[in-house]
Amino acid sequence: MFYLLYQLFYQPEGLLRFLRIFRSITFRTGGAIVTAFLISIIFGPFFIRHLKRLNFGQVIRDDGPESHKSKAGTPTMGGLFILLSILISLLLWTDLSNTFVLISFIIIFLVGILGLTDDLLKIKMKNSKGVIAKIKITFQVLIAILIFIILYRINHNYPSTILYFPILKNVHLNLGIFYVFVVIIVFTGSSNAVNLTDGLDGLAIGSTTIAFAALGIISYLTSHVVFAKYLNLPPISLATELTVVSFSCFGAGLGFLWYNSYPAQVFMGDVGSLTLGALFAGIAIMIKQEILIIVIGGIFVLEALSVIMQVGSFKLSKKRIFKMAPIHHHFELKGIPEPKIIIRFWIIALVLSLFALVTLKLR
């Protein structure tokens, strides 16, 4: 909205020259962080009270750690006010005509609906299953295909089908139409991996907040012609607005963490974790960092791999590798206090994000 005011009224010699400040990406990014954070902080208690009034309490898995039984009934679907904070921030501070912003809105709305449906089914059926896995994956795949189609039709200057490799200078692969499979794998994998990570108070939102900050920095570097050339990144002018999108998620995440930190007053639910994971992947795909997010989101990869290894091992040998999967539960059952696990995972997430940023220079 502020950016729109700038475009409508700013004239170099006019009385409204001060509006040019809204053209600045750094100013708008700062505004987006503060806006998303304040909305989360201010309206968080209202949402929590409303969720309690509606009896939208968390359903705890039967085979989970015994210590989690006390968390049953804690308000869930707090992801709704994360997404609301992000949406308002984007409406105020982004160029709404930007294609990448449009894709961000599509992801938030469509995956948000999927996550909301999943949460409501869990509450209604009073179990932790929710939407059938096949239906969930199918819906995510269809959204991923839609994203690919939009990106494919942008213009010839955007490397829509090229896969870039981190660290390796000038190494890339044009996959053509087959790039759609990269989009599907990254999109569905990230969305579900973040969902699996959301098992301890503040673990998922803290990790995603760090990851979005890293993506925001890379988005800015990618959109800046000089920096992109210096770091050998694909120059993508549209990525400017993704800086604002990423840091809106950062601000909203910090605000939600205020209430989700141990002991949590509210859980984000699938409406939050699935959507944030999908948006994380979507931004990475748009700025051509599909491989690098394996490093940035290393915590999510670890959580997902632990589940795959556990299921695979049990099916093949009837033996379990971990005491319980995802791996954060394994450490819980080994006697490590929940807050210590959470903070250690945050530290790992921060180190991985910093390492990912360092690899940009290695090109």
Secondary structure, 3 states (H helix, E strand, C coil): CHHHHHHHHCCCCCCCHHHHHHHCHHHHHHHHHHHHHHHHHHHHHHHHHHHHHCCCECCCCCCCCHHHHHHCCCECCCHHHHHHHHHHHHHHHCCCCCHHHHHHHHHHHHHHHHHHHHHHHHHHHCCCCCCCHHHHHHHHHHHHHHHHHHHHCCCCCCCCCEEECCCCCCCEEECHHHHHHHHHHHHHHHHHHHHHHCCCCCHHHHHHHHHHHHHHHHHHHHHCHHHHHHCCCCCCHHHHHHHHHHHHHHHHHHHHHHHHCCCCCCCCHHHHHHHHHHHHHHHHHHCCCCCCHHHHCHHHHHHHHHHHHHHHHHHHHCCCCCCCCCHHHHHHHCCCCHHHHHHHHHHHHHHHHHHHHHHHHCC
